[in-house]
């Protein structure tokens, strides 16, 4: 006897079909199965114009069994034996069993002899196997199939009915409400009074369902209400057989539901993509507008030529750096994340790449941001240079006033003195005295030439630095220069006059002459020394102040020689006084050759000696100030030399994780998230550096030899670090999204990453076109040389880099390598789904959309579909074909 083993639906047959081999079938269940299976067989045999009365008897010769299999399978079986002997019957039954086995069904302990002998249990088991294979096995609902799929279908369809709870194929159907709910769900007009049915009236419910199904759905009455109600546990196979007829009867409606679900899925994806596009456009517009308004402010070089005003601008710039720019940097990072996420979603859903509005590409925003940072750097450099200029101007203006005051004080009355004609009334001795006095004045005048040149040089520098009161400075300088020219001319004129009178005037007072000759340069030297001792200075380093201190110490070393000269000059006066007292002379105590007196020299010499320690004190105070500046430099350098390498190390670590990933993507994402938290926790160190930098700028310290880092380079590094960690996290998240959507194994991802990294020579995370071409060739792509190969590669590059950025990222490379594994919807599939909802019409109505789709998505379609213009259209008809085509056309949403 031939035996067959049944392998599909092993869980069901392995556990519940043991009765067929053991003969333990319950009599009540056997009665239910005989009636149900008989009705099921007749529902198919009537298509061939025949039927059976007794299932165990009518299948014994195998003829109707073979006919049944031909009807339900639609295939032809071998020609049956027409003899009536036992071996003819066995041969026919074996042909039927062989056909069942050819369909992947293995029967256990069911042989042709048992069927020919009329074994009821074995016959029922065989029919149940046929029902499972041809009526139940192919049922599939949400990845569940066969019995589980049929049960899930019943649960989904009856879910809205609160008085129905389908958990199995026996007790859940006793009250008849589940059958009525299935009919009402698909054909509500057949049971319009469903809400009036009662759970405690099962006979009415069952009769209503059985009669309605028989009359309107062409489903024969396979069950008896008495068998279901009066049995504690109705036969599961009988219920499943009858319910499967409901499933197949409503399969057409199921297709419409599947089509609606497909459309809903596509529309949800499209709506989310539209939302991301709108958010990108809004953020891009806002950021570009902010940059457009900010750059003119940063490029404004209007000067107010005041130190407080410039310092106020610097404070405004610091507020911009700390308060206004960071949120915009976050918006820029968010824009890049939205763009990358949107492109990934579009690729995964088989949509064209998103092209932002003109001028709003990521590259456009990056270029605008570069212009902003360039303007920002130039503005800060200009502000600091302006501070230096104004400080220098203030110093020069005060120095100009001081020297001009001294010069004008010296020249006061000199023109009147030079124009005096007193020598016409002098005797010889007085004339000689006047002549010697004039010679001393000429020496003094020549000594003052350097001071006038200094005043003119300071005025010229004030003009070069665009001093705001340059007109007043120029006017005063011109006045001094004009007066100096007049003094020169008057001096020469008086000398000529004295030379004319020299022939008659001879006598000279030698001591007075000696005093005048030595006192004038010494007096001038003291004036210069006093001017130097009170001279104002500006220094920026300890070396400069040390140079001033060294020069002052050198000056002090000349004081002993100056003291000797002072005593020698004063000795002339002493000798004159001695002669006057000795000879009792009158009118000779006054030195006719100079206006300088001994008291003046004494007073100036005392002033010089008093100013020396004052100068010591001023220089030491400046030394302390420069030491404080040095402390600020070292304080900033110590922190910067710690923060700078830390930022560089973190940037290298992020790049390493992004391109040399160890472990799974989730591990890498966790590492990146932890690094992001560490970076944000490190922010106080940058704030501390900003505080140090502010103190340095407020102290007007401009150079720092103790570190290679400036605050600008550290700020740029910090901002690039924040952008890098956000971009890398987004890339890993998109790789996870791609992996989940396409089911890529982790090992395959590592293989793709290894190939990509091998050709990413500079570790930038991008491949140039020639590197990408070499990578494709290395993994097996046959790209030919010549124009044909170039055209083929250009086509591939257009797919991988649709925006024409000039490089290929790892995400784009991954999408390209896995593009054939995606189960994406197409325009043709969406069109076919709409065609099902429209009942094969070339148009669809608003009522059909609202009936088959959820409200929000139905209204979404109605708002976007154009009116159908075909000749067979009706008023209000909508064109779903152009709508489906637009979904997969150019992405101008």
C-alpha positions in Angstrom: 0.0 0.0 0.0 1.5 3.4 -1.0 1.9 5.9 1.8 2.3 9.6 1.7 3.6 12.1 4.2 2.0 15.5 4.5 4.7 18.2 5.2 3.2 21.7 4.7 1.1 23.0 7.6 3.1 20.6 9.8 2.0 22.2 13.1 -1.7 21.7 12.3 -1.5 18.2 10.8 1.2 17.0 13.3 -1.0 17.9 16.3 -4.6 17.7 15.1 -4.7 14.9 12.5 -3.6 12.1 14.8 -7.2 11.0 14.9 -7.0 9.9 11.3 -4.4 7.3 12.0 -5.7 6.3 15.4 -9.4 6.3 14.6 -10.4 8.6 17.5 -12.7 10.9 15.6 -15.6 12.1 17.7 -19.0 10.9 16.3 -20.5 14.4 16.5 -17.5 15.8 14.7 -17.5 13.1 12.1 -21.1 13.9 11.4 -20.3 17.6 11.0 -17.3 16.9 8.8 -19.2 14.5 6.6 -21.9 17.1 5.9 -19.5 20.0 5.6 -17.0 18.2 3.3 -19.8 16.8 1.2 -21.3 20.3 0.7 -17.8 21.7 -0.1 -17.1 18.9 -2.7 -20.5 19.4 -4.3 -19.9 23.2 -4.5 -17.0 22.3 -6.9 -18.4 19.2 -8.6 -21.6 21.0 -9.7 -19.3 23.0 -12.0 -18.8 19.7 -13.8 -22.5 18.8 -13.7 -22.4 16.1 -11.0 -22.4 15.7 -7.2 -22.0 13.1 -4.4 -24.4 11.8 -1.8 -22.3 9.7 0.5 -18.7 10.9 0.7 -17.2 7.5 1.7 -19.0 5.6 -1.0 -19.0 8.0 -4.0 -15.2 8.4 -4.0 -14.4 4.6 -3.8 -13.9 4.1 -7.6 -11.7 7.2 -7.8 -13.5 8.7 -10.8 -15.3 11.6 -9.0 -12.2 12.1 -6.8 -10.1 12.7 -10.0 -12.9 14.9 -11.3 -12.9 17.0 -8.1 -9.1 17.5 -8.3 -9.4 18.6 -11.9 -12.1 21.2 -11.1 -10.4 22.8 -8.1 -6.9 22.7 -9.6 -7.8 23.6 -13.2 -5.4 21.0 -14.5 -5.9 17.7 -16.3 -5.2 14.4 -14.5 -4.1 11.1 -16.3 -6.9 9.3 -18.1 -8.9 7.2 -15.5 -9.4 3.4 -15.8 -13.0 2.7 -16.7 -13.1 -0.9 -15.4 -15.1 -1.8 -12.4 -12.8 -4.2 -10.8 -11.0 -3.5 -7.5 -7.6 -3.0 -9.1 -9.1 -0.4 -11.6 -10.5 1.5 -8.6 -7.2 1.3 -6.8 -5.4 2.6 -9.9 -7.7 5.6 -10.2 -7.4 6.5 -6.5 -3.6 6.2 -6.8 -3.6 8.6 -9.7 -5.5 11.1 -7.5 -3.1 10.6 -4.6 -0.1 11.0 -6.9 -1.6 14.3 -8.2 -2.0 15.5 -4.6 1.6 14.5 -3.8 2.8 16.4 -6.9 1.4 19.5 -5.3 3.8 19.2 -2.4 1.4 17.4 -0.1 2.5 14.3 1.8 -0.2 12.1 3.2 0.5 9.9 6.2 -1.0 6.4 6.4 -3.6 7.0 3.7 -3.5 4.5 1.0 -5.7 3.8 -2.1 -7.0 0.5 -0.6 -8.5 2.3 2.4 -10.3 4.8 0.1 -11.6 1.9 -2.1 -12.7 0.0 1.0 -14.9 3.0 2.0 -12.9 3.9 5.2 -14.8 7.0 6.3 -12.1 8.4 8.6 -9.4 8.1 6.0 -11.7 9.5 3.3 -12.5 12.5 5.5 -8.8 12.9 6.2 -8.0 12.9 2.5 -10.7 15.5 1.7 -9.5 17.7 4.6 -6.0 17.5 3.1 -7.4 18.6 -0.3 -9.2 21.5 1.4 -6.1 22.6 3.2 -4.0 22.5 0.1 -6.4 24.1 -2.4 -8.7 26.3 -0.2 -6.6 27.4 2.8 -2.9 27.0 2.3 -2.6 30.0 -0.1 -4.4 32.4 2.2 -1.8 35.0 3.3 -2.5 38.0 5.6 0.3 40.2 7.0 3.0 37.5 6.6 0.7 34.9 8.2 -0.5 32.0 6.0 -2.8 29.0 6.0 -4.8 28.5 9.2 -3.1 31.4 11.0 -3.6 33.7 8.0 -7.3 32.8 7.8 -7.8 33.4 11.6 -6.0 36.7 11.3 -8.2 37.7 8.4 -11.3 36.9 10.5 -10.0 38.9 13.4 -9.1 42.0 11.2 -12.5 41.9 9.5 -14.5 41.5 12.8 -12.4 43.9 14.9 -14.9 46.9 14.6 -17.7 44.6 16.0 -17.6 44.9 19.8 -19.8 41.8 20.3 -17.5 39.5 18.2 -14.3 38.1 19.5 -12.7 35.5 17.1 -10.0 33.5 18.9 -10.3 30.1 17.3 -12.3 28.1 14.7 -14.7 26.4 17.2 -16.2 28.1 20.2 -15.8 31.7 18.8 -18.5 30.9 16.1 -21.2 29.3 18.3 -23.4 32.4 18.6 -23.4 33.0 14.8 -22.5 36.7 15.2 -19.0 36.2 13.7 -20.6 34.8 10.4 -23.0 37.7 10.3 -20.2 40.2 11.0 -18.1 38.9 8.1 -21.1 39.3 5.7 -22.0 42.7 7.1 -18.4 44.0 6.9 -18.2 43.2 3.2 -21.9 43.4 2.1 -23.7 45.6 4.7 -26.8 45.7 2.5 -27.4 42.0 3.0 -27.8 42.3 6.8 -29.0 45.9 7.3 -30.3 45.1 10.8 -27.1 43.7 12.2 -27.2 45.9 15.2 -30.5 44.2 16.3 -28.9 40.7 16.5 -28.5 39.3 20.0 -25.7 37.1 21.3 -28.3 34.9 23.2 -30.2 34.0 20.0 -27.6 31.8 18.2 -30.2 29.9 16.0 -31.5 33.1 14.5 -28.0 34.4 13.9 -26.7 31.1 12.4 -29.7 30.6 10.1 -29.5 34.2 8.9 -25.8 33.9 8.1 -26.2 30.4 6.4 -29.3 31.5 4.4 -27.8 34.8 3.3 -24.5 33.2 2.2 -26.3 30.5 0.2 -28.7 33.0 -1.4 -26.4 35.9 -2.2 -22.8 34.6 -2.0 -23.3 31.2 -3.7 -21.9 29.5 -0.6 -23.7 26.2 0.1 -25.2 25.5 3.5 -22.3 23.4 4.9 -23.3 23.5 8.6 -26.3 22.8 10.8 -27.1 25.4 13.5 -28.1 22.5 15.8 -24.7 20.8 15.4 -22.9 24.1 16.3 -25.1 25.2 19.2 -25.5 21.8 20.8 -21.9 20.8 20.6 -19.6 22.0 23.4 -16.7 22.4 20.9 -17.8 22.5 17.2 -15.6 20.7 14.8 -12.7 23.0 13.8 -12.2 21.6 10.3 -15.8 22.0 9.4 -15.8 25.7 10.6 -12.5 26.4 8.8 -13.8 24.8 5.6 -17.0 27.0 5.7 -15.1 30.2 6.7 -12.6 29.7 3.8 -15.5 29.9 1.4 -16.3 33.4 2.9 -12.6 34.4 2.4 -12.6 33.4 -1.3 -16.0 35.0 -1.8 -14.7 38.3 -0.6 -11.3 38.0 -2.2 -12.2 40.6 -4.8 -13.0 43.1 -2.0 -9.7 42.1 -0.3 -7.9 43.1 -3.5 -9.5 46.5 -3.2 -8.5 46.8 0.4 -4.9 45.8 -0.5 -4.9 48.4 -3.2 -6.1 51.1 -0.8 -3.4 50.1 1.7 -0.7 50.5 -1.0 -2.0 53.9 -2.0 -2.1 55.0 1.7 1.4 53.8 2.2 2.6 55.8 -0.9 0.7 58.9 0.1 2.1 58.8 3.7 5.6 58.6 2.3 4.9 61.4 -0.1 3.3 63.6 2.6 6.3 63.1 5.0 8.7 64.0 2.1 6.7 67.1 1.4 6.9 68.1 5.1 10.7 67.6 5.1 11.1 69.6 1.9 9.0 72.5 3.2 11.0 72.5 6.5 14.2 72.5 4.5 13.0 75.4 2.3 11.9 77.4 5.4 15.1 76.9 7.3 17.2 77.6 4.2 15.3 80.8 3.5 15.6 82.0 7.1 19.3 81.2 7.3 20.2 82.8 4.0 18.1 85.9 4.9 20.0 86.2 8.2 23.3 85.8 6.5 22.3 88.4 3.8 21.4 90.9 6.5 24.5 90.1 8.7 27.2 90.3 6.1 26.7 94.1 5.3 27.0 94.8 9.0 30.2 92.8 9.2 31.5 94.5 6.0 30.7 98.0 7.3 34.0 99.9 7.9 32.5 103.3 9.0 34.8 104.9 11.5 33.7 107.2 14.3 37.4 107.8 15.2 36.8 107.5 19.0 38.2 104.8 21.2 34.9 104.3 23.2 32.9 104.0 20.0 35.2 101.4 18.6 35.2 99.4 21.9 31.4 99.5 21.8 31.5 97.9 18.3 33.9 95.2 19.6 31.4 94.5 22.4 28.6 94.2 19.9 30.7 91.8 17.8 31.3 89.6 20.9 27.5 89.5 21.5 27.0 88.4 17.9 29.6 85.7 18.4 28.1 84.4 21.6 24.4 84.9 21.2 23.4 85.4 17.6 25.7 83.1 15.6 25.4 79.7 17.6 21.7 79.2 17.0 22.3 79.8 13.3 25.1 77.3 13.3 22.6 74.8 14.8 20.1 75.7 12.0 22.8 75.1 9.4 23.6 71.6 10.9 19.9 70.8 11.0 19.5 71.8 7.4 22.3 69.3 6.4 20.6 66.6 8.5 17.2 67.2 6.9 18.7 67.2 3.4 20.6 63.9 3.9 17.6 62.3 5.6 15.2 63.4 2.8 17.5 62.2 0.1 17.9 58.8 1.8 14.1 58.5 2.2 13.5 59.5 -1.5 16.1 56.9 -2.7 14.5 54.1 -0.4 11.0 54.9 -1.8 12.2 55.0 -5.4 11.6 58.7 -5.8 13.8 61.2 -7.7 16.4 63.1 -5.7 15.2 66.3 -4.1 16.5 69.4 -5.8 16.0 72.5 -3.5 14.9 75.8 -4.9 17.5 77.8 -6.9 20.1 79.3 -4.5 19.1 77.0 -1.6 21.3 74.0 -2.3 23.5 72.7 0.6 26.5 74.0 -1.4 24.8 77.5 -1.7 24.3 77.6 2.0 27.9 76.4 2.6 29.2 79.1 0.3 27.1 81.8 2.0 28.3 80.6 5.4 31.9 80.8 4.1 31.3 84.4 3.0 29.8 85.1 6.5 32.9 83.7 8.2 35.2 85.6 5.9 33.4 88.8 6.6 33.4 88.0 10.3 37.2 87.4 10.3 37.8 90.6 8.4 35.5 92.6 10.7 37.3 91.5 13.8 40.8 92.2 12.3 39.6 95.6 11.3 38.2 96.4 14.8 41.5 95.3 16.4 43.5 97.4 13.9 41.2 100.3 14.5 41.8 100.1 18.3 45.6 100.1 17.7 45.2 103.1 15.3 43.1 105.1 17.7 45.4 104.3 20.6 48.4 105.5 18.5 46.5 108.6 17.4 45.6 109.5 21.0 49.3 109.1 22.0 50.6 111.2 19.1 48.0 114.0 19.6 49.0 114.4 23.2 52.7 114.3 22.2 52.2 116.9 19.5 50.5 119.2 21.9 53.2 118.8 24.5 56.1 119.5 22.1 54.2 122.3 20.4 53.5 123.9 23.8 57.2 123.7 24.7 58.3 125.1 21.3 55.8 128.0 21.4 56.8 128.9 24.9 60.5 129.0 23.7 59.7 131.1 20.6 57.5 133.6 22.5 59.0 137.1 22.0 61.9 135.9 19.8 60.6 137.8 16.8 60.4 141.0 18.7 63.9 140.5 20.1 65.4 139.9 16.7 63.7 143.0 15.2 65.1 145.3 18.0 67.6 148.0 16.9 69.2 148.5 20.3 72.7 148.0 18.9 72.6 151.5 17.3 72.8 153.0 20.8 75.4 150.6 22.3 79.1 151.2 22.9 81.6 148.8 21.6 81.5 146.6 24.6 77.7 146.5 24.6 77.8 145.8 20.8 80.2 143.0 21.3 78.0 141.6 24.0 75.0 141.9 21.7 77.0 140.1 19.0 78.0 137.3 21.3 74.4 137.1 22.6 73.2 136.7 19.1 75.7 133.9 18.5 74.4 132.1 21.5 70.9 132.6 20.2 71.9 131.1 16.9 73.3 128.1 18.7 70.0 127.8 20.6 68.1 128.2 17.4 70.0 125.4 15.7 69.5 123.2 18.8 65.7 123.7 18.4 65.7 122.7 14.7 65.4 119.0 15.8 62.3 119.8 17.9 60.6 121.5 15.0 61.3 118.6 12.7 59.8 116.2 15.4 56.7 118.4 15.5 56.3 118.2 11.7 56.9 114.4 11.7 54.3 113.9 14.4 51.8 116.0 12.4 52.5 114.0 9.2 51.9 110.7 11.1 48.6 112.0 12.5 47.6 112.9 8.9 48.6 109.4 7.7 46.6 107.8 10.4 43.5 110.0 9.6 43.3 111.8 12.9 39.8 113.3 13.3 41.1 116.8 14.2 43.9 116.8 11.6 42.9 120.3 10.4 43.7 121.9 13.7 47.0 119.9 13.9 47.9 121.0 10.4 47.0 124.6 11.1 49.2 124.7 14.3 52.1 122.9 12.6 52.0 125.3 9.7 52.0 128.2 12.1 55.0 126.8 13.9 56.9 126.2 10.6 56.1 129.7 9.2 57.3 131.2 12.5 60.4 129.1 12.3 61.2 130.4 8.8 60.7 134.0 9.9 63.0 133.4 12.9 65.7 132.1 10.6 65.3 135.1 8.3 65.3 137.6 11.2 68.3 135.9 12.8 70.4 136.2 9.6 69.3 139.8 9.2 70.4 140.8 12.8 73.7 139.0 12.3 74.4 141.0 9.2 73.6 144.2 11.1 75.9 143.3 14.0 78.7 142.4 11.6 78.5 145.9 10.2 78.9 147.4 13.7 81.7 145.0 14.7 84.4 147.3 13.2 83.9 149.9 15.9 82.9 147.6 18.9 85.8 145.4 20.3 85.7 144.8 24.0 84.5 141.4 25.2 83.8 140.2 28.6 85.5 136.8 28.4 83.8 135.3 31.4 80.4 136.4 30.2 81.2 135.0 26.8 82.5 131.7 28.2 79.4 131.5 30.4 77.1 132.2 27.5 78.8 129.7 25.2 78.7 126.9 27.7 75.4 127.8 29.4 73.4 127.8 26.2 74.1 124.2 25.1 74.0 123.0 28.6 70.6 124.8 29.1 69.4 123.2 25.9 70.7 119.8 27.0 68.7 120.2 30.3 65.6 121.3 28.3 66.0 118.2 26.2 66.7 116.0 29.3 63.6 117.4 31.0 61.6 116.8 27.9 62.9 113.2 27.6 62.3 112.6 31.4 58.6 113.6 31.0 58.2 112.2 27.5 55.2 109.9 27.1 55.7 106.4 25.6 53.7 103.4 24.5 55.0 99.8 24.6 53.5 96.4 24.0 56.2 93.9 25.2 58.5 93.5 28.2 61.5 93.9 25.8 60.3 97.4 24.8 59.9 98.6 28.3 63.2 97.0 29.3 64.8 99.0 26.4 63.4 102.2 27.9 64.7 101.3 31.3 68.2 100.5 29.9 68.2 103.9 28.0 67.2 105.6 31.3 70.0 103.9 33.1 72.5 105.0 30.4 71.2 108.5 30.9 71.8 108.4 34.6 75.4 107.3 33.9 76.0 110.7 32.1 74.9 112.7 35.1 78.3 112.9 36.9 79.8 114.4 33.7 76.9 116.8 33.5 77.4 117.8 37.1 81.1 118.7 36.3 79.9 120.8 33.4 77.3 122.5 35.6 80.0 123.3 38.2 82.3 124.7 35.5 79.6 126.9 34.1 78.6 128.2 37.5 82.3 128.9 38.2 82.1 131.6 35.4 79.4 133.4 37.4 81.4 132.9 40.6 84.5 134.5 39.0 82.5 137.4 37.7 81.1 138.0 41.1 84.6 137.8 42.7 85.9 140.3 40.2 82.9 142.6 40.8 83.4 142.4 44.5 87.2 142.7 44.2 87.1 145.7 41.8 83.8 147.1 42.9 82.6 147.3 39.3 79.1 148.6 38.3 76.9 147.5 35.4 79.1 144.4 34.5 77.2 141.9 36.7 74.7 141.4 34.0 75.9 139.1 31.3 75.4 140.9 28.0 75.8 137.7 25.9 72.9 135.6 27.2 69.6 135.8 28.9 70.4 132.6 30.8 71.1 133.2 34.5 72.7 131.1 37.1 69.4 130.8 39.0 67.8 129.4 35.9 70.5 126.8 35.5 70.3 125.9 39.1 66.6 125.5 38.9 66.7 123.4 35.7 69.5 121.3 37.1 67.4 120.7 40.3 64.4 119.9 38.1 66.5 117.3 36.1 67.7 115.7 39.3 64.1 115.6 40.7 62.7 114.1 37.5 65.1 111.2 37.4 63.5 109.2 40.3 60.0 110.1 39.0 61.0 108.6 35.6 62.3 105.5 37.5 58.8 105.1 39.1 56.9 105.6 35.8 59.1 103.0 34.1 58.7 100.5 36.9 54.9 100.9 36.9 54.9 100.2 33.1 57.1 97.1 33.8 54.5 95.8 36.2 51.8 96.4 33.6 53.8 94.5 31.0 54.4 91.7 33.5 50.6 91.5 33.9 50.2 91.3 30.1 52.7 88.5 30.0 50.7 86.7 32.7 47.6 87.0 30.5 49.5 85.7 27.5 50.8 82.6 29.4 47.3 82.0 31.0 45.7 82.0 27.6 48.5 79.9 26.0 48.3 77.3 28.7 44.6 76.8 28.2 44.8 77.1 24.4 47.6 74.5 24.2 45.3 72.1 26.1 42.0 72.8 24.2 43.6 72.9 20.7 45.0 69.4 20.7 41.8 68.1 22.4 39.7 69.4 19.5 42.1 68.0 16.9 42.0 64.6 18.7 38.2 64.5 18.9 38.0 65.4 15.2 40.4 62.6 14.3 38.4 60.2 16.5 35.1 61.1 14.7 36.7 60.6 11.3 38.1 57.2 12.4 34.7 56.0 13.6 33.0 57.3 10.5 35.3 55.6 8.0 37.0 52.7 10.0 33.9 51.5 11.8 34.5 48.6 14.2 31.5 46.5 15.3 27.9 47.2 14.4 26.3 50.5 13.2 24.5 50.7 16.5 27.8 50.4 18.4 29.2 53.2 16.2 26.1 55.4 16.8 26.4 54.8 20.6 30.1 55.9 20.5 29.2 59.0 18.5 26.4 59.9 20.9 28.7 59.5 23.8 31.4 61.6 22.0 28.7 64.3 21.3 27.9 64.4 25.1 31.6 64.6 25.9 32.0 67.5 23.4 29.1 69.4 24.8 30.4 68.8 28.4 33.7 70.3 27.2 32.0 73.7 26.2 33.0 75.4 29.6 36.7 75.2 28.5 35.9 77.2 25.3 33.9 79.7 27.5 36.9 80.0 29.8 39.2 80.7 26.8 36.7 83.4 25.6 37.0 85.0 29.0 40.9 85.0 28.8 40.7 86.3 25.3 38.4 89.2 26.3 40.8 90.1 29.1 43.7 90.1 26.6 41.9 92.3 24.1 40.7 94.7 26.8 44.4 95.0 27.9 45.3 95.7 24.2 47.6 92.7 24.0 48.0 91.8 20.4 50.8 89.1 20.2 51.4 85.9 22.0 54.6 83.9 21.4 53.7 81.2 23.9 51.1 79.4 21.7 50.4 78.8 18.0 46.6 78.9 18.6 44.5 82.0 18.3 41.0 82.4 19.5 39.8 82.5 15.9 41.4 79.2 15.0 40.0 77.6 18.2 36.5 78.9 17.4 36.7 77.6 13.9 37.9 74.2 15.1 35.2 74.1 17.7 32.4 74.9 15.2 33.8 72.4 12.7 33.9 69.7 15.5 30.2 70.4 16.3 29.3 70.2 12.6 31.4 67.0 12.1 29.8 65.1 15.0 26.3 66.0 13.9 27.0 65.1 10.3 28.6 61.7 11.2 25.7 60.8 13.6 23.3 61.6 10.7 25.3 59.5 8.3 25.3 56.5 10.6 21.6 56.8 11.3 20.9 56.9 7.5 23.1 53.8 7.1 21.0 52.1 9.7 17.8 53.2 7.9 19.2 51.9 4.6 20.3 48.6 6.2 16.9 48.0 7.8 15.0 49.0 4.7 17.0 46.8 2.4 17.9 44.0 4.9 21.7 44.3 4.3 23.7 42.0 6.6 26.3 43.7 8.9 29.1 41.7 7.2 28.0 43.1 3.8 28.1 46.6 5.2 31.6 46.1 6.5 32.6 44.7 3.0 31.2 47.8 1.3 32.9 50.1 3.9 36.3 48.4 3.4 36.1 48.8 -0.4 35.1 52.5 0.0 37.8 53.2 2.6 40.5 51.6 0.5 40.0 54.2 -2.3 39.3 57.1 0.1 43.0 57.9 0.2 42.7 61.2 2.1 40.2 59.8 4.6 37.7 62.6 3.8 34.7 60.3 3.6 34.2 61.1 -0.1 35.4 59.6 -3.4 36.4 61.7 -6.3 34.9 60.5 -9.7 38.2 58.7 -10.6 38.5 57.1 -7.2 34.8 55.9 -7.5 35.5 54.5 -10.9 38.6 52.5 -9.6 36.4 51.2 -6.7 33.7 49.9 -9.1 36.3 48.2 -11.3 37.9 46.6 -8.2 34.6 45.0 -7.1 33.8 43.5 -10.5 32.2 46.2 -12.6 33.2 45.9 -16.3 33.7 49.5 -17.4 35.2 49.6 -20.8 37.8 52.1 -22.1 36.9 54.7 -24.7 33.8 56.8 -25.3 31.3 53.9 -24.5 32.9 53.2 -21.1 33.0 57.0 -20.3 29.3 57.3 -21.2 28.4 54.2 -19.1 30.4 55.6 -16.1 28.8 59.0 -16.6 25.4 57.4 -16.3 26.4 55.5 -13.1 27.7 58.8 -11.7 24.5 60.6 -12.5 22.6 57.9 -10.5 24.9 58.1 -7.5 25.5 61.8 -7.5 22.2 63.3 -8.9 22.9 66.8 -7.5 26.3 67.0 -9.3 28.3 67.7 -6.2 31.4 66.3 -7.8 32.0 63.6 -5.2 30.4 60.3 -3.9 29.6 59.9 -0.2 29.6 56.5 1.5 25.8 56.7 1.9 25.3 57.3 -1.9 27.8 54.4 -2.6 25.8 52.1 -0.3 22.5 53.0 -1.9 24.0 52.3 -5.3 25.5 48.9 -4.3 22.2 47.8 -2.8 19.7 49.4 -5.2 18.5 46.1 -6.7 17.4 44.7 -3.3 14.8 47.3 -2.5 11.2 46.3 -2.7 10.0 49.8 -3.8 6.6 50.8 -5.2 6.4 52.0 -8.8 4.1 54.3 -10.7 2.6 51.3 -12.5 1.8 49.6 -9.2 0.1 52.7 -7.8 -1.8 53.1 -11.1 -3.0 49.4 -10.9 -4.0 50.0 -7.2 -6.2 53.0 -8.2 -7.6 51.0 -11.1 -8.8 48.3 -8.7 -10.5 50.9 -6.5 -12.1 52.5 -9.6 -13.5 49.1 -10.7 -11.3 49.0 -13.9 -12.4 52.5 -15.0 -9.8 54.9 -16.4 -11.0 57.5 -13.8 -12.1 57.5 -10.2 -14.7 59.5 -8.3 -14.6 61.4 -5.0 -17.1 59.0 -3.4 -14.9 56.0 -4.3 -11.8 57.6 -2.8 -13.6 58.6 0.4 -15.1 55.1 0.7 -11.8 53.2 0.2 -9.2 55.5 1.8 -8.8 57.1 5.2 -10.3 60.6 5.3 -7.1 62.6 5.4 -5.5 60.7 2.5 -8.7 60.7 0.5 -8.9 64.5 0.7 -5.1 64.7 -0.1 -5.8 62.8 -3.4 -8.9 64.8 -4.3 -7.0 68.1 -3.8 -4.2 67.1 -6.1 -5.9 65.0 -8.9 -6.8 66.8 -12.1 -10.3 66.3 -13.7 -10.5 63.4 -16.1 -11.0 64.7 -19.7 -11.6 61.4 -21.5 -14.8 60.9 -23.6 -16.1 58.3 -21.3 -15.9 60.4 -18.2 -18.6 61.6 -15.9 -19.1 64.9 -14.0 -16.6 65.0 -11.1 -14.4 62.2 -12.5 -10.7 62.4 -11.4 -7.6 61.4 -13.4 -5.6 58.9 -11.2 -3.2 58.0 -14.0 -1.6 61.5 -14.2 -1.6 61.7 -10.4 0.3 58.4 -10.0 2.8 59.4 -12.8 3.4 62.8 -11.0 4.3 61.0 -7.8 7.3 59.4 -9.5 8.2 62.2 -11.8 10.3 65.3 -11.1 10.2 66.1 -7.4 8.9 69.6 -7.6 6.6 69.1 -4.5 
